[in-house]
Amino acid sequence: MSELIDATRDGAVATIRLNRPEKLNAVTQAMSDELTAVVHGLNDDSAVRAVVYTGTGRAFSAGSDIATLDQYASPWEFRNRRDYCDALRELRKPVVAAVNGYAFGGGLEAALTCDIRIAASTAAFAAPEIKLGWVGGGGMSVLLANSIGASNASLMLMTGDPIDADRALAWGLISEIAEPDALLARAQALAATIASRPPIAAETAKANLRAAWNLPQDQAIAYEREMQGIAFATADAAEGRAAFAEKRQGVFRGR
C-alpha cells in the first residue's frame, strides 16, 4: 500500500480509506491499481468478513482525477484502463460505504457499487460528468436507476446537480444518515454485525442480490434456490441449526 490507499483490519472488519484529502480523494490510475491489489488481498483473507469503504477529509471521493485523464494515449486506452469501481465489484465480502462528504462522479459510482451506503449529514451526491461533456462509465446509469428509480436517476444524470443527504435518504440512495463524527464508527459497527453472521451465507446473500439485478425473475429465483442448497450444506448452516435448537449463539467458521 501507499499512503493514498489506507487499508486496516480490526477483528473481522477491514476498512479501506482513500487518503488524498487535498484533492478530494480524486482517484489516479496508480490508486486504482493499488485498490485492485487490496481487493484481491481481502478476498484471499478468510479472517476478513466485511469491509468499510470511505474517504478522509471533507470528501468521500470526487471520482477520477480529471487532471490525469489526458495522460491516456487514446480513448481506447482510457476505455481499457483498470477502473476502481471494477475493483470494488470484484470484492466478494459485503461492503459498507461510509460516505463522509462529496460523492461526485466516480465517487458516486463507487458508493453505488458498495452493498450498503450510509452517509454523514454533510454528504452530497452528484453525477456531474454531463457538465464536462461525457457520462459516467463505472455503472452510473444502471446503478442509479436501480437505486432511486428512472426519473430521479434522469434528474441527476441530465442536470449534473448535487443532492444532499436528506434527499438521498428519501430517494433510497442511502440507508442511514449519521453525524459526521459518528459516521465511521456506525459503519464499522454495521460491518461488524454483518461479519458476525456466517460468512458463506453473507457472501451468498451478496451474490443473490446481484443475480436479482441482472437476471429475469424466474432465473434469479432458480439461482437463489441453488445457492440456498449450497449454503444449507455447509458446516456453518449445521452449526446454525444446532445453535438454534440449543438456544445459544452460533460459532461460524466459514466452512
KAURUR-V645241 format. One record per helix or strand of 2 or more residues. SS is the DSSP state (a for helix, b for strand). FROM is the first residue (numbers start at 1). TO is the last residue. If there is no record, write none. Layout:
ss:SS from:FROM to:TO
ss:SS from:FROM to:TO
This chain:
ss:b from:5 to:10
ss:b from:13 to:18
ss:a from:21 to:23
ss:a from:29 to:44
ss:b from:50 to:55
ss:b from:59 to:61
ss:a from:66 to:71
ss:a from:75 to:79
ss:a from:84 to:89
ss:b from:94 to:99
ss:b from:102 to:104
ss:a from:106 to:113
ss:b from:116 to:120
ss:b from:124 to:126
ss:a from:128 to:132
ss:a from:140 to:148
ss:a from:150 to:159
ss:b from:163 to:164
ss:a from:165 to:171
ss:b from:176 to:178
ss:a from:180 to:195
ss:a from:199 to:214
ss:a from:217 to:232
ss:a from:235 to:246
